[in-house]
Amino acid sequence: MSKPKTVLAPDGGSRPATPGKPRAAGRPTHDDALQLRERLLDAAKTVYMMEGFGSAKVDKIAALAGVSKTTVYRQFGTKEELFRAIVWRGMADLRGKIAQHLDPDRDFSTNLAALIDALVEYMAIPDSVHTSRMVIGEAIRFPDIAKQFLQFVETMLEPLKDFLDAAAANGLIDIDDPANAARDLLTLITGAPEVHLAVRTSRKERKLRSERIHRLLMTAWKYRATAVKIRSKSMI
């Protein structure tokens, strides 16, 4: 399986695709190329969400992006590769959010609480729910996409895996597999019925859920707040 193509992460939030403006004649600049790619991804995501991957037409994606169908194929090769690029862009965005909330200057518990809260809020965004549903729906018909999505998830969780691995090495928590521990955390967040059913919840309800997940993991991982301090003193 080929490595996912690197694409720029969006700035977060939902944004409908809008037809692009005609570009001036001449060789496109690097910025022009990046903007075109983002516009195509936005348009494709809009069409895929409305019609599903199987029914989506490249002509409609091209029209929404304000380009020719040839341009779409020249950029991505196939409709499948365009779908994968959409998924990877979302994963790259989420990976950035995970890394952003793992501050090395904060203690483990504070870091974990901040990350869980941020991910719970992320999954409450309608755009995130729709994207997740789209991937799950198409994964049943396209097993190769499901396998690659799992690869995307592994890459997305790398900052969290490294964070948990370091905490275990310092004696702060007891886990036998940082990668599985990272997936367990993600499952607790994304597996809630209200997430799957896209049921609207209040900020207070989501905050309480974040706190429950935090307490559950701190207990399951046998968090020891003073482990690093005790180890440091014993080495003097």
Protein Blocks (a to p, Z undefined) as FASTA:
>chain_A
ZZdddddddeeijddddddddddedjddfklmmmmmmmmmmmmmmmmmmnojklpcfklm
mmmnopafklmmmmnopamlmmmmmmmmmmmmmmmmmmmmmcfkbcfklmmmmmmmmmmm
mmmpmklmmmmmmmmmmmmmmmmlmmmmmmmmmmmmmmmmmmmmmmmmnopaccfblklm
mmmmmmmmmmpmklmnopacdfklmmmmmmmmmmmmmmmnopafklmmmmmmmmZZ
